[in-house]
């Protein structure tokens, strides 16, 4: 028999364990540091910091994929990897059948990462509740922090799955399957969770019992983090308003905006960019910005950004176009799966460029949406003009209160497109307003005909574990 070094060490270790057991009546009980428990975390002051840091790190880890996926669906970007045609075919061409997108293919992101983080959020809430070292105020602050991230992660899920619904319950036993719920129920759960989180933060005292990274400067206490919570609630309410929530949801969005960090008087780039961001670094063990110009050389901008950009009085294009888009060597997708592009993004110029989570510029445009929907057309146009002039360098729009709602909405969506370029909004906004048919189809004849996806599929692995289960466990999208 061949004896390896590993087997010798194993035998030696087993012998040592047996001898220890023979010499003592006590059991040898060694905690596995790779499988921490909620009870252990609740008893360890450092564990709370590690959990909070981990949640924000995981939130950051999925951001690049979300922006890239929704960018391709919304005809903002192409990922022209020379040797990987599925970055085009998996999103724009699909497979035969009703759903068109392969549930085991490239277009099933924004699911596993979110639910992994939701599990850890669940554990943090339990750890805070069980803690004997935290005050009542500190426990409330932790709950508010956790519920805000929970609402945001679920918003990423439902905004990509829409009518397929989502899973909102995290079971105590991770092996137990939770039911799918409808889009309507998902949005109601998100809004209720964010509202609960806001109440927790209001009662959370003056400081968190952990430190939040520099990307949350100005939003790193319970009271200022609550401004972030209300901003996410405003986005969620606006999404829900166009997904069945109606007038009540629009009013909810306006209320949340008032309680957020919205600054409708913002005129400078710094004021428009206010908001929490994901931070990156070149340090060992940390992450680079996944969409940076230096290494993300396969990401190209869709040519329609150039053709659709409005001109300033000087005849030059919208400042947002010239600032965010630049020339690149002409590239085409492999195997003829896409159209050529010679445009790239300059939005994230360095490995360490931050990526926004939500910005004041978005809040201003969300308020314009809500005002239009609640019959304050003049108010909506005033906010549109503020963004046009101060962000785009454009002249004020010629729209007036006598203009049609559809025309005002078109102008809002134009400004959201250029103001929030490659931040994950275009595809979602066009679907919310029933305008997916206005997105360009770059190949309309031949073998590789393009289509515009309406939703991302539920991952096949999620469906396979539900085979044979009754509804709603089985899931409507499976």
N, C-alpha and C positions, 0 to 999 in steps of 0.2 A: 504494500500500500504506500502511495506517495503522501508524505506528510508535509504540508505547507507551513510557512511561518504563521499564517493566520490561524490554522487549526491548532498549532502548538499554543499560541496565545489564548485561544478560546478554551482549550483544555485547562491551561493554567488558571485562567480567570474562573472557570467553573469550579476547580479544586479549591481555590481560595474562598469562593463563596460558600462551598459546602463546609469547609473547615470553620469558617466564621459561624455558620449556623450550628455546628456541633459544639462550639465553645460558649454559646450564649443562648439564653432562652428568648431573647428579644429578636424580633424580625428585622432583617436588614431592609430598610425602607429608604430608597433614594429617589428624590423628586426629579422627574425629567424636565430640564429647563426649556425644552423645545415644545412642551405642551402645557403652558401655564393655564391655571384655572381661574375662574371668576373670584373664588374665595381668596386665592393667593394674591391676585391683583388688588383686591379690596383691602388687604392687610399690608400692602407694600406701597409706601408713599411714592417711590420712584416709578412704580408700574403705571400710575395714572399719567405721568408725563410721557412715558413710552407709548401708551395707548393713544393719547391725543396726537402726538407726533406721527404715529403710524397711520392714523386716520387721514391726516392731511397729506401725508406722503402717497397713500393709496389713491386719494382723490386726485392728486396731481398726476399719478401714473397713467390714469385713463384719459386724461384731457386731450393729449395729442391725437389719440385714436379717434375720439369723438369728433374732433375738428376735421380730421382728414376724411373720415367716412361721410359725414354730413356735407363736407365740401365737395366730394365727388358726386353724391346724389343731387346736390343743389347746383351742379355745373359751375362751381367756383374753381375747383382744382382738379387736376389729373395727377395720378401717381405713376409716372412713366419709368418704372423699373425695367431696364433693358432685357433682363432674363426672366421676368415674372409677369406674364400677360394677364394673370388673374386679378391684378390690381385694376385692370380695366374691365375685363370680361365679367368678373365676379360682381361688379357694381352696375355696369351699364348695359350689358348684353344678357346675362343671366342664362337660365336653362329653360327648357320647355316645361309647360305646366301652368297651373293657375297662379302660383305665387311668384314664379320667375326667378327668384333669388334662391340659391342653394343654401339650405339650412345647415349644411356642414361645410360651407365654403368661406370665402373671405369676408362676406358682408354680414357677419353675425356678432360683431363686437358690441361693446356697450351693454354687456349683460353680466358675464362672469365676474369682471372686475368690480362692478357696482354691487353685486350681491355678496361678494367676498367682503367688501367694505361694510355693507349693511350688517353682516354677521358680527364684525368687530365693533360696530356702533352699538349693536344689541348688547354685547359683552361689556362695553364701557358703561352703558346705562345701568346694567346690573351691578357692576363693580362699585359705581358711585352710590347706589342705593344701599349696598351691603357694607359700605365703609364705616368704620367706627372712628376714623381720624378726621373726617370731613365735617364741617359745620353744616347746618341746614342751608345757609346761603350758598356755601360751596357746592353742595349737592345739587342745588337748583341751577347753579351756573353750569355745572357739568352736563346736566340734563338738557339745558338750553343749547349748549354747544353741540351735543350729540344729535338732538332732534333737527337742528338746522342742517347738519350734514346729511341726515337721513332723508329729509325732504328734497335736498338737492340731488342726491344720488337717484332717488326714485323719479325725479323729474327728468333726468337723463334717460332713464329706462323708458318711461311712457312717451316721451317726445320722439323716440325712435320707433316704438312699437305701436303707438296710437290705438287703433281699433282692436288690436290683438290683446290689449289689456296687459296686466302685470301681476306679479306676486308681491303683496305688501307685508305679509306676516312673516316674521322670523321665528321659527319654532325653537323652544328650549333645546330639544334634541335635533341636532343638525341633520340627522338622517330622516327625520319626518318630513313628508312633503306637505307644503302649504298650498292652498287653492289659488288658482288664478282668479282675479276679479276684473270687472269691466273697466274701460277707460274712465267712465264717469266716477266709479267708486275709487279708482286710483287717484284721480285728481282731488276728490273730496278728502281722501286719507292724507295726501301730501299737504293740502292747505290746513287741515286740522292739526297735523303734526307740527307744521311751521308756526301756527298760532300758539300751540302749547309751548313750543320752544321759546317763542317771544315772551310769553308769560313767565316762564322759568328764568329767562335772562333778566327780566325786569326785577325779579326777586333774588337775583344772583349776587348782590353785593358789589363791591368796587373792583374785584379782581378775580381772575380764574385761579384755581389751585394748580395751574401748570402754565408754561410759557408757550405762546403761539409764535410761529416764525415771522420773519421780517416782512413777508408779503402781506401780512395783516396789520401792518403799522397803521394806527388810527382806527383799527377795528379789533383791538386785542384785549378789551375789557368786556364784561357782560353787557354794559349799556351800549358800547359802540359796536360790539358784535351783533347786537340786536338790530342795528341799522342795516347790516348785511342780511340778517334773517328777513327783514321786511322787504328788502330789494328782491330776494329770491322769491318771496311770497307774491310780490307784484308780477314777476315773470310767470309764475305758476298760475296765478289768477287770470292773466291775459290769455295764456294758452288754454285754460279751461273755458274761458268766455267764448272762444271760437270753436270749442269742442263740445258744446251743449250746455255750458254754464250760463250763457246769456247775460242779460242786464245785471243780474245780481253779482255775477262774477266780475263784470267790468267795474261796478262800484267797489267791490272788494279790492280790485287792483288799484283804484285811485286812493283808497284808504291806506293800503300798504305803502304806496309810493310816498304819501305824505309823511309816513312814519319812517321812511328809509333815509338814505343819504342823498336823495335827489336834490340837485341844485339847478333850478331852471334858469338861473342868471349866469351860468357858466359861459364864458366866452373864449378862454384860453385852452390850449391843448392840455395843459396840466389839470385844469378844472374839469375838462370833459373826461379825462382818464382816471379820475379818482375812483377807487374801488379796490377790493382785495385782489391779489394776484398770486399765481404760482411762481415760486422762485426756483432758479436752477443755478448750478455752479459746475466748474470743471474740476472740483475736488474729488479725490479718490473716494469711491463709494457713493457719490452723489450722482445726479442725473443732469444731462444737458437738455436744453430746449429741443424737443423732438422735431420741430418744424424750422429750425434755424437755417439760414442761408448757407452756412459753411459746410454742413454735412448732409443736409436734406436736399441734395441736388437733383433728385428725381421728381420733386413736387413742382408742377407747372401750373400757371394760372390759365383759366379758360379765356379764350379770345374775346368773348362777349363783354368782358370788363372794359376792353378798349373801345369796342364799337358802341356800347351803351352809355359810356361816360358823357355826362352833360358838360358843356363848355362854360368857362367863365366869360366875363365881359371882354377880356383880352383875347378870347378865342382859344386859349389854352384849356386843356382838360381839367376837370374837377381835381382839386388838390389831393383828395383822398386817393384818386387813381395814380397820380404822379408820385405820391409819397410811398404808396404800398406796392406798386407794380414796377418791375424793371425788366430790361431785356435779358434774355438767356440764349445760349446756343439752341438752335431749332431742334426739337425732340418730338418723336412720334412714339406711340405705344408699340410694343413688339407685336408681330404677327398681324399688323394692319388693324388693330382693335380700336384705334382712336384717331383723332385728327392731329395734325402737327400743331405745336405751339412754340412760340419763341418768347413767351412771357413768364416771368417768375415772380414770387412774392418777396418783398423787402421788409415785411412786417416784423420779422424776428431776425435781426442782422447778426446776432452773436450767439455762441453756445450758451451764454448766461442770460439771454433776453428773457424777461418775465412774460407770462401769458395771463391775461386777465380772466377772472372768474365772472365778474359782472362789473360794468363801468357806468359812470354817471351818464355818458352819452347814450347808452342803451336805455337807461331809465327815462331820459327826456323823450326818446322816441316811443317808449312804451306808454308814457303819459299822452303823447299825441294820438296813439291808437285808441286809448281809453276815452279821450275827449271826443274824438270823432264818433265813437260808438255810442256815446251818451249825449249826442246832439249839440256838442260845443265845437262846431266846425271852425269857427274863428280862432278859438283857443288852440286847436290842433294845428292850424296853418301857422300861427305865430311860433309855435315850437319847431315846426318844420323849417321855417325861415331862419330861426336861430342856428340850427344845425347846418343848413345850407351855407349860410354866410360864414360862420365861425369855424366849421370843420371842413367844408368843401371849397370855400372861397368863391362860391357862386352868388349870383344876384338872387334876391328874394323871388319866390315863385309868383307867377301871375294868377294863381288860384285865389278865389275869393269865397265868401260864405255862400255865394250863389252857385259855386261849382258843385258837381255831383260828388256824392260820397265815394264813388268808385274812383274818380280822378284824384281825390285827396288821398285815398288809400294807396293808389299807385305811387304817388309822390312819397308817402311814408315808407313804402317798401323799397323804393329807390334809395332813399337815404339810409335805411337799415342795411341794405346791401353793401353800400360803399363805406359807411361808418363802421360796420361790424364785420368787415370782410374777413373770411376764414376764422371766425370765432364761433361757428356752429349754429347759425341762425337762418340762412337763406332757404334751405330745403324745408325746414320746419315752418317758416313763415309762409312760404308759397303753398304748402299743404293746408295750413290752418285757414287760408283764405280761398281755397279751391282753385289755385292758379298753377298747379303743377304742369298743366298743359302749356304754360307759357315758357317753361324752361326749354332750352334748345336741345334738339335731337341731332347730333352731329353726323350720324350715319343712318340713313333712312332706307337704303336699298342694299341688296346683296345678302351675304351670309351673316355678317356681324351687325345686324340692325340694332340700334340703341333704343332703350325705353327709359322712362322715368319711374323709379321705384316709389311706391307710396309709403311702405313701411319696411323696416328691417325684420327679417324672420326671427322667430324664436329658435335658439340654437338646437340642433338635432339632439345633442346629448341631454338637454333639459326635457325634451319630449320623450326620449327613449325610456327614461326612468319612470315615466307616467303611463307607459303602455298598459292597457287593461284597467286603468283606474277610472272611476266614475267622474263625470263632470261635477264640479269645476276643477277637480284635481288634475284631470287630463289636460286642460288648457285649451282655449279656443283656437290658438295658433298652431297647435300640434297636429 
